[in-house]
């Protein structure tokens, strides 16, 4: 058993390492910015690249001595407002801002930009997976992009961006809950998976807001949440009664796209039997993601909006910026954050 003094030494060493990395990161970001980028006119020759400490302090409206202590790794603590000001002064992008707050041991406040860009290879991946339903999610289960098979399965195109969260749809939308025949069996597992994921984000406002919304809107989720069960994702087949193609037996999959446990991932379903494999081929034609040049529907395929699509999906056209001139986009995917359709080879 580790003694209390040894444990204290380890904690102190960890804290020193955190402050050292925080200081080194500040210095590296300061040194990469030219004075011209932030509107500072240079009237003398400089021996080192980038901004001076006093210039960063002035841009962030903090004391020069105090900012110098931060860069020296001294045991001083910055407030959320000061970290925001320093991030603005150093022209940090969303990834760097998140890293800065993590090193400072603080959660990003509401309104801080999140990483919204989805790597092109993920769009290519979910397009190639059509007709298998596939989507890109973040760790909070927000659905950021999806293919036509996914839209044909659950009618996501008719859902407002703010509601495109897999847990919200599963627990609070009766039209999307009803087709899952084993809902009562699988719901506890989803709630326990969310609790396990939230352990890394328990202080983050976005996660807290989602949790509060789920507990308000779904008595079932609130009951499961109070049981404090923790679990991991599984690949147990799920039965889905589609209003057009009929009964489907689907095996879920999760593919992490980044080398960290809370990054982007591709989720979706593969057929659990031969009959489902045949029926999945019909899903893309049922998608509300309209093509610029519509191809004739294969024999036996029912086209048009799904029962849950609503008037919005039937009448509103999607942006056409992703379609190449002189041709159509045969296998698009939809990027929820950019609100644009992406086409292979476009």
N, C-alpha and C positions, 0 to 999 in steps of 0.2 A: 504494500500500500504506500502511495506517495505521501510524504510528510507534508504538513501545512506550509512549512518554509520552502520546500522544494516546489510546491504548487504556486506559491507566491512568486518565486523566482521565475518560473516559466511564464506566468502571466505578465510579469514586468518585462521580460525579454520580448514577448509577443507584442506588447504595447510599444516598445522601442522600435521594433521592426516596422510596425504599422506607421509610426510617425516618420521614420526614415524614408519609407516609400512615398508617403504623402508629400514630404518635402522635396524628394527627388522629382516627383511628377510635376509639382508646381514649377520647379526650376526649368525642367525640360520644355514645358508648355510656354513659359515666359521667353525662353531663348529662341523659340522658333518664330516668334511674331516680330515683324519689322515695324518700326515706328510709323511708317506710312500707312500700314493697314488699319491703325487706330486713330489716324489723323494727327499724329505728332510730327511737327516739323523739326528735322535734325539740323542743328547749326554747328555741331562740333564733330570731330572724329571719334569713333568709338572703338575701344579695344576688344570688346566682346560683342557677339551677335545678339539680336533680339532687344527686348525692352529692359529697362532698368527697374530695380525693385520699387523705387519711388514713383515711377511711372505707372506701374501696375497698381500700387496703393492709391494713387490719385484717381485712376480710372474706376477703381472699386469703391472709392470714398472710405478707405480705412487708413489707420495710422501706419506710417512707414515702419516704425519700430515693431509694431505688432505683426505686420506682414512679414518682416524679416525674420521674426521668431518662428513663424510658420515654416518658412523655407529652411530654417536651421533645424527643424525637427524638435523644437522645444515643446514642453507639455502645456500648450495653450489650446483652448477649445473654441472653435468658430461656431457661430449661430447659423441657422438655416439661411437667414437673409444675407449674411456675410459670404457664405459659400456661393449663393446665387450670384452675388455681385462679382466675386472673384472669377467664377465661371464665365460670366459675361465679359469681363475685362480680358480674359485669356482666350476668348473666342472658341470655347470648347464646343464640340459637337455633342449630340445626345449620348453617344457611347462614352465619351470622356467625362461628361457631366455625371453619369451614373457611377463611373469609376471613382470620381472625386468624392462623391457622397459616401460611397462604400468605404473608401479609405478613412474618411472622417468618422465612420461609425454612425451615420445618420441616414434616414430614409429620405428619398426625394419628395419634395412637397407636391401637393396637387398643382396641376398645370405645367409641371416640368415635362418636356417632350420625351416620349418614349421612342425606342428604336422602331421605326415604321417601315423601313426599307426591307423588302424580302429579296434574298439573293435570286438572280435569274435562274439558277439551276433548280430551285424549288418550283418555280412556275413551269419549267420544262418537265420536271418530274411528274407533277400532278396532271399535266396535259397528257403525257405519255401513258399514265395509268388509266385514263378514260378507256372503257366505260366503268371501270371500278371507281366507286365514289372515293374522292380524296380531297383533303383540305390542309391548309397550313394554319397551325394554332401557335399561340405563345403559351407560356407556362400557366397563365391565368385562364386558359381555355377560350380566349377570344379567337374567333375565326377570322383570319386575316386574308385568306385567299382560298378559292375552291374551284374545282373543275365542273364540267357539265354533268357528269355522272352524280356528283354530290348534290348539285342543285336539283337534278331530276329525282333524287331520292327523297329529299326533305323540303324542297321549295325554298331555298335560302334567299333567292334573289328578291323575294317579297318582304324580307325582314329588314327593318331599319338598321343602320350600322351600329347604333348604340345597343341593340338587342342581339347582335350576332356573337353570342357566347354559348358554347355547347351546354353548359350547365343550366343557364337560363332557359334555353329551349327545351331541355329535357325535363326540368322540374316545374316550369311556370307556363308553358304553352300547351294547352290541351290538344290542339290540332296536331302537334308534333309528338306529343306523348302517347296518344292513343294507338298509333300503329305499332309501337313496341310491345309485343305481346307478353314479354317477360319483364315488364317495367318494375313491378314490385320486387322481383328477384334481384335485378341489377342495380336499382337505385341506392341501396346501402353501400355497395362497393364504390360507386361514383362519389358519394359524399365522403367516404373514408379516404379516397384518393385525393380529393381536394384538401382535406385536412392535412394530409402528409405534405402536399406541395406548399401549403400556406405557411408551414413552419419556417420556411426560409424568407417569407415576406410578411410576417405577422404585423409589422409596424407600418407597412406601405399603405397609403390612403386608397389607392386603386383597388387593392385586394380587400380592404376593410369595407369599401363601398359596395363591392360585388357581394360580399358575405351578407351585409345588412339587407341588400335587395333580395337575395335569395331567401333569407329567413322571414322577411316580411311577406313575400309573394307566395311562398310554398310552405304550408304547415308540415308537409311530409319532410321537406329538407330540414326545417327547424327541429323536428323531432329527432331525425338522424344525427344532426349536428350535436345535439345535446348528449348523445351517447358516447362521444369522444373516441370513436373507432378510427383506426389508422390503417390504410391499406395501400396496395400497389395495383397498377393496371394489369389486366388479364386479357387473354385472347379467347375467352369463352364465347362460342357462337351465340348470336342473338337472332331472334325471329322478328321479322318486320313484315306487316301486312300492307303492301303498297296498294293505293287505290286504283292503280291502272294495271300494273304488271302482276299483281297478286303476291302470294307468299314468297318471302325471301329468307334464306338462312345465311347470315353474314358473320364472318370472322373478323373482328377488329384488329388493326395493326397500328403501331406507334413507332415512327422512325425519327430519332433525334437528329437534327440537322446541324447542330453546333456542339462543340466539345465542352458542354457544361449542362448541368442538370436542369437549368431553368431557361434554356434557350428556345429557339423555334423548333417545332417538330411537325412532321407530316403525319396526319392521321387519316384513317379510311377503313374500307371494308373490302375483303376478298370473298368470293363465293365459297360457302361451306359444302356445296353439293353441285352436281351437274345441272340440275334444273335452274338453280339460282344463277349459274354462270350464263346460261342462255338468256334469262330475263334481264340481267344487268346490261346486256347489249342494247336494250331499248331505252335505258335511262337518259342518255344524252339528248335524244330527240324530244324528251319531255321537259328539258330545261327551259327556263324563261330567259336564258342568255341568248337572245336572238342574234342570228348571223346577218352580216351585211348582204350576202347573197344566199338565200335559203336553198338548200339542196332538197330534192324530192325525198319524202319519207319512205323508208323501206316498206315493203308489203307487210301488213300485219302490225305496223307500229302506230299507236295512237298518239297524235300530236296535240298541241294546245296546252293551256295552263293547267297545273295541278289543282285539285280542289281547294287547297289551302293558299294558293298563290294570291288571290284577291285582285281587286281592280288595279292596284298599283303595278303589279307585275304584268298585267295584260295590256296596259296602255302606255306605260312609260318606256321610252327607248333608251338604250344604253349608249354611252359615248362611242364614237366610231374612230377615235384617234389611233387605236391599235390595229386597224385594218389597213393593209397595204393598198396603195392605189392600183387599180386595175385588177383587184382580186379580192377574195374573201379570207376570213380567218377560220379555217375548218375546225381547229381544236383550241378554242380560247380557254383562258382561265381568268377569273375575276379577282382583282386586287381590291379588297375592301377599304384599305387605308387611302389609296390613291384614287379610288373610284374610277378605275379604268380597266378595260379589257386588254389582256396581253395575248399576243399571238406568236406561235412558234415561227421563228425566222423573220419576224417583223423588225 
